[in-house]
Amino acid sequence: MIDYSQWLESVKMGHDGLIPLLIVFVLAIMGTIALNFMSDSIGDTRFGVSAVLTSTLLLVFIIVGILVKFCLPPKDTPSFAQRTGQVFGVERIVCDYGCPVYGLPEDRTSANWMQDGKLVHGTIIVDGHKVGLAGPDGEPLKPVKR
């Protein structure tokens, strides 16, 4: 079993910069809406329309920013399948019901992978932050030496 704690931390760090970005966007929208209400009370409709358009554009930017932040993978961090393939010297790991890209699967998840040019059906063993692969005979695979 190999400890995946550092890998999990590197994945988590890829998504940490979102909170300050959201705070800035929310404050900008609130300020724009406040200006819109003030301009309506003054009677300047051109300024009110521009404030509404600005707040709408800011909302679009927030939605796009959130989608980009959570849909794009963290930089320079391999996925779970890539990391596990590197550690155990196997290729193309595929969980039967889909492996999480940047997280750990459930314990005893059934999976297939290529090893020495052959398709192997085995199990992914997860114990806390430790991960292992077991072949079709239930024997754990040993990590490759680097």
C-alpha positions as CSV (number, residue, x, y, z in Angstrom):
1,M,0.0,0.0,0.0
2,I,1.2,3.4,-0.9
3,D,0.4,6.6,1.0
4,Y,-1.4,9.1,-1.3
5,S,-1.5,12.0,1.3
6,Q,0.9,14.2,-0.6
7,W,-0.9,13.6,-3.9
8,L,-4.2,14.4,-2.3
9,E,-2.7,17.7,-0.8
10,S,-1.3,18.7,-4.3
11,V,-4.8,18.1,-5.8
12,K,-6.5,20.1,-3.0
13,M,-3.9,23.0,-3.4
14,G,-4.9,23.3,-7.1
15,H,-8.4,24.5,-6.1
16,D,-7.5,26.8,-3.1
17,G,-7.5,30.3,-4.8
18,L,-11.2,30.4,-5.4
19,I,-12.4,32.1,-2.2
20,P,-10.6,35.4,-2.6
21,L,-11.7,35.6,-6.2
22,L,-15.4,35.0,-5.2
23,I,-15.2,37.7,-2.5
24,V,-13.9,40.3,-5.0
25,F,-16.7,39.4,-7.5
26,V,-19.4,39.5,-4.9
27,L,-18.3,42.9,-3.6
28,A,-18.1,44.2,-7.2
29,I,-21.6,43.0,-7.9
30,M,-23.0,44.4,-4.6
31,G,-21.3,47.8,-5.4
32,T,-22.8,47.8,-8.9
33,I,-26.2,47.0,-7.7
34,A,-26.0,49.8,-5.0
35,L,-25.0,52.2,-7.7
36,N,-27.9,51.1,-9.8
37,F,-30.4,51.8,-6.9
38,M,-28.8,55.2,-6.3
39,S,-29.0,56.1,-10.0
40,D,-32.7,55.1,-10.1
41,S,-33.4,57.4,-7.2
42,I,-31.6,60.2,-8.9
43,G,-33.4,59.5,-12.2
44,D,-30.5,58.9,-14.4
45,T,-31.7,55.9,-16.5
46,R,-28.5,55.6,-18.6
47,F,-26.4,55.0,-15.5
48,G,-28.9,52.4,-14.2
49,V,-28.8,50.5,-17.5
50,S,-25.1,50.5,-17.5
51,A,-25.0,49.2,-13.9
52,V,-27.4,46.4,-14.7
53,L,-25.2,45.4,-17.8
54,T,-22.1,45.6,-15.7
55,S,-23.5,43.4,-12.9
56,T,-24.7,40.9,-15.5
57,L,-21.3,40.7,-17.1
58,L,-19.7,40.2,-13.6
59,L,-22.1,37.4,-12.9
60,V,-21.2,35.7,-16.2
61,F,-17.5,36.1,-15.3
62,I,-18.1,34.5,-12.0
63,I,-19.9,31.5,-13.5
64,V,-17.2,31.0,-16.1
65,G,-14.5,31.4,-13.4
66,I,-16.1,28.7,-11.3
67,L,-16.5,26.3,-14.2
68,V,-12.9,26.8,-15.3
69,K,-11.6,26.5,-11.7
70,F,-13.4,23.2,-11.0
71,C,-13.5,21.6,-14.5
72,L,-9.9,22.1,-15.4
73,P,-7.4,19.8,-13.6
74,P,-4.8,21.3,-11.3
75,K,-1.5,22.1,-13.0
76,D,1.2,19.4,-13.1
77,T,-0.9,17.0,-11.0
78,P,-1.5,13.5,-12.5
79,S,-5.0,12.0,-12.2
80,F,-5.6,9.1,-9.8
81,A,-5.3,6.6,-12.7
82,Q,-2.0,8.2,-13.9
83,R,-0.5,8.3,-10.4
84,T,-1.5,4.7,-9.7
85,G,-0.2,3.6,-13.0
86,Q,3.2,5.3,-12.3
87,V,3.4,3.8,-8.8
88,F,2.5,0.2,-9.7
89,G,4.0,0.1,-13.2
90,V,0.6,-0.6,-14.9
91,E,-1.1,1.3,-17.7
92,R,-4.7,2.4,-18.5
93,I,-6.4,1.8,-15.2
94,V,-10.2,1.9,-15.6
95,C,-12.6,1.4,-12.7
96,D,-15.7,-0.5,-13.5
97,Y,-17.9,2.4,-12.6
98,G,-15.5,5.2,-13.3
99,C,-12.5,6.2,-11.2
100,P,-12.5,9.6,-9.6
101,V,-10.1,11.9,-11.5
102,Y,-8.7,13.8,-8.5
103,G,-9.8,11.7,-5.5
104,L,-9.6,8.2,-4.2
105,P,-12.1,5.5,-5.2
106,E,-14.1,3.4,-2.7
107,D,-12.3,0.5,-1.0
108,R,-12.5,-2.7,-3.0
109,T,-13.3,-1.0,-6.3
110,S,-13.2,-3.4,-9.2
111,A,-10.9,-2.2,-12.0
112,N,-9.0,-3.3,-15.1
113,W,-5.5,-2.3,-16.2
114,M,-2.8,-3.3,-18.7
115,Q,0.2,-5.1,-17.3
116,D,3.0,-6.5,-19.5
117,G,0.7,-6.2,-22.5
118,K,-2.1,-8.2,-20.9
119,L,-5.5,-7.0,-19.6
120,V,-5.8,-7.7,-15.9
121,H,-9.0,-7.5,-13.9
122,G,-8.3,-6.7,-10.2
123,T,-9.3,-4.6,-7.2
124,I,-8.2,-1.2,-6.0
125,I,-7.7,-1.4,-2.2
126,V,-8.1,1.9,-0.3
127,D,-7.4,2.2,3.5
128,G,-7.6,5.9,4.5
129,H,-5.0,7.6,2.4
130,K,-3.2,4.4,1.4
131,V,-3.9,2.8,-2.0
132,G,-3.0,-0.6,-3.3
133,L,-3.8,-2.8,-6.3
134,A,-4.7,-6.5,-6.0
135,G,-4.5,-8.8,-9.0
136,P,-7.1,-11.4,-10.0
137,D,-5.8,-13.8,-7.5
138,G,-6.1,-11.2,-4.7
139,E,-2.4,-10.8,-4.2
140,P,-1.3,-7.2,-3.8
141,L,0.9,-5.7,-6.5
142,K,4.2,-4.4,-5.4
143,P,5.1,-0.8,-6.2
144,V,7.8,-0.3,-8.9
145,K,11.2,0.9,-7.7
146,R,12.2,4.3,-9.0
